[in-house]
Amino acid sequence: MLDFSLSNITGYEGCALGELEVKYLDKYWMSVGGLTENWAGVLARAFVLKAGGPEVSFFHQAQWRPGGVLFTEEEFAEFTRLASRTGAQRFAIVEYVGQKQWSDFISGSFFRFSYPLDVSWSEIACSCAIADDVFMRPIRSYFVITDNGLAGKYVDSDALHPYEIVFGAN
């Protein structure tokens, strides 16, 4: 909770959180230390951070799609089915804020969560204001990756040209 409070994410700086938000953050929020320790290697193998924008590593067969929100309910169900088939147990969602690498962040002011693969759609996306902000507001860009690195996507929710790059084991 303290890490979230110190993050100063726009719209949440100094804000008193409700009981549902605190519960959500206690369960799923990932500190910057947890991100670098547990997910940086997987993210670095899956995504290439370039000046012109992120790309998926060459060893993944990727598909470009029109974008928008992070997931629709149907896309989330498809992602969790695919991730389960690869043997994944968890997945992470990390906001893209122009970071140049996965182990050194200038600021902690970005969303980052880690979820068990069996989390429900209603819990992940509809259970509180923070969940709604992350999943239903197409104003941010995110990386999604499974703990084994075999399924993921990058979602650029830019209002003018939203797109996503999706990959996964076939």
Secondary structure, DSSP 8 states (H G I E B T S, - for coil): -HHHHHH--TTTTT----HHHHHHHHHHB--HHHHHHHTHHHHHHHEE--TT--EE-TTS-EEEEE--SS--HHHHHHHHHHHHHTT--EEEEEE-S--SSSS--S---S-EEEEETT--HHHHHHSSHHHHHHHH-TT-EEEEEETTSSEEEEEE--SSS-EEEEEE--
